[in-house]
Amino acid sequence: MDAPDARYWWQGRLFVAAMALAAIVPLLWPTIPPLVDLPGHMGRWRVELAMASHPELGRWYDFRWSLIGNLGIDLLIIPMAKLFGLELGVKLIVMSIPALTVVGLLWIAREVHGRIPATALFALPLAYSYPFQFGFVNFALSMALALNLFALWLRLARGGWLRLRAALFVPISCLLWLCHTFGWGTLGVLALSAELIRQHDRLKDGRNGHWLESLVRAALGCLPLALPLALMVLWRSGDHVSGQTGDWFNWRAKISWVTMVLRDRWMVFDLLSVAVLVTILFDGFTDKRLQYSRHLGLSALFLLAVFILLPRIVFGSAYADMRLAPFALAVALVAIRPRAGMSFRGAATFAAVGLAFFGVRLAGTTLSYALYARSYDRALTALDHVPPGARIVSFVGRTCRDDWAYSRLEHMPAMLVVRRLAFSNDQWSMAGAQQLTTHYPAAKGFQHDPSEIVTDVKCRGEWWRPIGIALARFPRDAFDYVWMLNPPPFDPVLVEGMRPLWRGERGSVLYRIVDRRQPEPPEPAQPAAFSGPRA
């Protein structure tokens, strides 16, 4: 630009700090961050923290620590809960994730370009990407840390501190893997791409550079990141591990994940925002004032290749490929920079528009979260009618359509565990994927997720039950209460022998079971297709 050594208003540390603080604004108001899966995780953490002092939880849940690559907040919540309590501790940790993501992206931009380019501000709204909105919090925390660690990796290489980097990243990579495997894998991909460019440039300075030799040298340079491979083998080779890997090259789903990277509540708003990001990416190729960095351009291509190669389900965990899409896009956006000679006015215009875009997205997310928080608060008034240690079967309504705006109540029943140390049928129970498993044989097919999800008709290809089937078949002698949230219409005959204790919005109701005789199940309806990527 006009003055290469000058720092402009979007390039200083105070600006980075301001952006990090701005990123937490949407999470300030809600008591419980309104992320789809988060209440379910909070239920697991309550069992983790309370099992020793409340052994009666062992009637329903089995919690056993094991070395797995999915322990980020599971470990952090232990000291945080002692200091702040479970709910505030979780909120503080979750608030740190968007802030760390913003800092990581801007730090990477600073290390690669020498200054934060104005175009990097367009990547900041991806701190609230769809995987974060879905409540993949261990994953999101690991990815935020991976971005910052990649920036540190670049900084140490730039300073020539390669031995120090190797010594630091052996334990750091293990801790990142412990937080979540995905963050460690992403750091490895980013580090390999950066090392490949660095080694190639070194060889090219001395003689003709060869990519194959550069790749070998880059792989050797990344060996300090490799120790978690042994941990991965130990984890996934255990007899307790379950879960399939499949649904490869589902192109329809992959295209959907790209369009959904900013999915929240308002479809038109979210899709227009994605269109802005795509426009900036194309401008990097077509606008003569802009160019792509080789370093980050290659990193983005590596992440894109991993996104294409990943299946939708890995070890029983769904949305594996979806989780990477916003980060590949963010790295590609951060890779764009002004060409030499761009005027301050031109750069400032990009910065102002990027900052405005970030502000508009934050305002929308803040409003969206306030609305979700209101529905959370109203639903949780039902817990005033539930005694500690109760056995509750919950049914949360949804449709076969993949509606853009979820109710985000799918795992609200887990707050029964958090606040009442009660039984809830929404906990995940996959051996090897987490420490908690459910064992309540009396509940039969209503022990764990997804038994809490009910629909109006049978959805083809899904395990969800129609509301009529669920009400007729759940074993009444195994439960004391039935909690329904936004249920589809159902035959009142199916709730005979139950006394309503609380009523909420959209047909939500809490019943106490008085008569434990099973009603007659309704006639099964024809399955309806699920219109959207399978969950």
Stockholm file with secondary structure:
# STOCKHOLM 1.0

chainA/1-535         MDAPDARYWWQGRLFVAAMALAAIVPLLWPTIPPLVDLPGHMGRWRVELAMASHPELGRWYDFRWSLIGNLGIDLLIIPMAKLFGLELGVKLIVMSIPALTVVGLLWIAREVHGRIPATALFALPLAYSYPFQFGFVNFALSMALALNLFALWLRLARGGWLRLRAALFVPISCLLWLCHTFGWGTLGVLALSAELIRQHDRLKDGRNGHWLESLVRAALGCLPLALPLALMVLWRSGDHVSGQTGDWFNWRAKISWVTMVLRDRWMVFDLLSVAVLVTILFDGFTDKRLQYSRHLGLSALFLLAVFILLPRIVFGSAYADMRLAPFALAVALVAIRPRAGMSFRGAATFAAVGLAFFGVRLAGTTLSYALYARSYDRALTALDHVPPGARIVSFVGRTCRDDWAYSRLEHMPAMLVVRRLAFSNDQWSMAGAQQLTTHYPAAKGFQHDPSEIVTDVKCRGEWWRPIGIALARFPRDAFDYVWMLNPPPFDPVLVEGMRPLWRGERGSVLYRIVDRRQPEPPEPAQPAAFSGPRA
#=GR chainA/1-535 SS CCSTTCCCTTSSHHHHHHHHHHHTGGGTSCSSCCCTTHHHHHHHHHHHHHTTTCGGGGGTEEECCCCCSCCHHHHHHHHHHHHHCHHHHHHHHHHHHHHHHHHHHHHHHHHHHSSCCGGGGGGGGGGGCHHHHTTCHHHHHHHHHHHHHHHHHHHHHHTTCHHHHHHHHHHHHHHHHHHCHHHHHHHHHHHHHHHHHHHHHHHHHHSCCCHHHHHHHHHHHTGGGCTHHHHHHHHHTSTTCCCCCBCTTCHHHHHHHHHTTTCSSCHHHHHHHHHHHHHHHHHHHHCTTEEECHHHHHHHHHHHHHHHHSCSBBTTBSCHHHHHHHHHHHHHHHTEEECTTCCHHHHHHHHHHHHHHHHHHHHHHHHHHHHHHHHHHHHHGGGGGCCTTCBEEEEEECCSBCCSSCCSCTTGGGHHHHHHCCBCTTCCCCBTTBSEEECCGGGGGGSSTTTTEEESSCEETCCCEEHHHHHHHSCGGGCSEEEEESCCCCCGGGGTTEEEEEECGGGCEEEEECCCCCCCCCCCCCCEECBSSCC
#=GC SS_cons         CCSTTCCCTTSSHHHHHHHHHHHTGGGTSCSSCCCTTHHHHHHHHHHHHHTTTCGGGGGTEEECCCCCSCCHHHHHHHHHHHHHCHHHHHHHHHHHHHHHHHHHHHHHHHHHHSSCCGGGGGGGGGGGCHHHHTTCHHHHHHHHHHHHHHHHHHHHHHTTCHHHHHHHHHHHHHHHHHHCHHHHHHHHHHHHHHHHHHHHHHHHHHSCCCHHHHHHHHHHHTGGGCTHHHHHHHHHTSTTCCCCCBCTTCHHHHHHHHHTTTCSSCHHHHHHHHHHHHHHHHHHHHCTTEEECHHHHHHHHHHHHHHHHSCSBBTTBSCHHHHHHHHHHHHHHHTEEECTTCCHHHHHHHHHHHHHHHHHHHHHHHHHHHHHHHHHHHHHGGGGGCCTTCBEEEEEECCSBCCSSCCSCTTGGGHHHHHHCCBCTTCCCCBTTBSEEECCGGGGGGSSTTTTEEESSCEETCCCEEHHHHHHHSCGGGCSEEEEESCCCCCGGGGTTEEEEEECGGGCEEEEECCCCCCCCCCCCCCEECBSSCC
//
